Amino acid sequence: MAGHSIPHFQNDGGHRVIEIGVKEFMCTGASIPFDHPHIFIDMGDDNEKVCSYCSTLYRYNPSLKATETIPPGCLFENKAA
């Protein structure tokens, strides 16, 4: 989809479930250098989806903004070198 960026999420804390405010996103597994291949996940009509690499369960929460997560701190931000 043109016009917006796809949020990336990571699970450094090893959480079983991460609530997010979008249904289309990228999972990175963990922060660099412990990340897995960054994969696009589309929940479609569902409200939950499991990452096929790290088994994190992502749950859609419409009350969250695109960059918010429960628990907090799961937004992946690639720090410039």
matplotlib code that plots the C-alpha trace (Angstrom):
import matplotlib.pyplot as plt

x = [0.0, 1.5, 1.6, 2.5, 5.2, 4.6, 5.4, 8.0, 7.7, 10.2, 10.0, 13.2, 11.3, 10.1, 6.4, 3.9, 1.4, 2.0, -1.1, -0.7, -2.8, -2.4, -3.3, -0.5, 3.1, 6.6, 7.9, 11.7, 11.8, 14.3, 16.6, 19.6, 21.8, 19.4, 16.6, 15.1, 14.2, 11.8, 8.5, 5.3, 2.3, -1.3, -4.1, -6.8, -10.2, -8.6, -7.6, -4.6, -1.7, 1.4, 4.8, 6.0, 9.6, 9.5, 6.0, 5.0, 1.3, 0.3, -3.2, -5.0, -6.2, -8.1, -7.6, -3.8, -2.0, 0.1, 3.3, 1.9, 2.2, 1.1, 3.4, 5.2, 8.5, 8.0, 8.2, 11.3, 13.4, 16.5, 19.2, 21.5, 25.1]
y = [0.0, 3.2, 6.3, 4.7, 2.6, -0.9, -1.1, -3.6, -5.4, -7.3, -9.6, -9.1, -9.8, -13.3, -12.3, -15.0, -12.4, -8.9, -6.6, -4.3, -1.6, -2.8, -5.9, -5.7, -5.6, -7.0, -9.4, -9.2, -11.7, -9.7, -6.8, -6.9, -9.1, -11.6, -11.0, -13.6, -12.8, -9.9, -11.3, -9.6, -10.7, -9.9, -10.9, -10.4, -10.9, -12.5, -10.7, -12.9, -14.4, -16.4, -15.6, -18.7, -18.0, -17.1, -18.2, -14.9, -14.5, -11.0, -9.9, -6.9, -4.3, -1.5, 0.9, 1.1, 3.4, 1.8, 2.3, 1.2, -2.3, -4.1, -4.8, -1.5, -1.5, -4.0, -1.6, -2.4, 0.7, 0.2, 2.4, 4.0, 2.9]
z = [0.0, -1.1, 1.1, 4.5, 6.0, 7.4, 11.1, 12.3, 15.6, 17.7, 20.7, 22.7, 25.9, 24.8, 25.3, 24.4, 23.1, 21.7, 21.0, 18.1, 16.4, 12.8, 10.8, 8.3, 9.7, 9.7, 12.4, 13.0, 15.9, 18.0, 17.7, 15.4, 15.5, 16.9, 14.4, 12.0, 8.4, 8.5, 7.3, 6.2, 8.1, 7.1, 9.6, 6.9, 8.6, 11.7, 14.9, 15.7, 13.8, 14.8, 13.3, 11.5, 12.6, 16.3, 17.2, 18.7, 18.8, 17.5, 18.5, 16.9, 19.3, 17.5, 20.5, 19.8, 17.3, 14.6, 16.7, 20.1, 21.6, 24.7, 26.4, 25.5, 23.7, 21.0, 18.1, 16.0, 15.3, 13.1, 14.7, 12.1, 12.5]

ax = plt.figure().add_subplot(projection="3d")
ax.plot(x, y, z, "-o")
ax.set_aspect("equal")
plt.show()
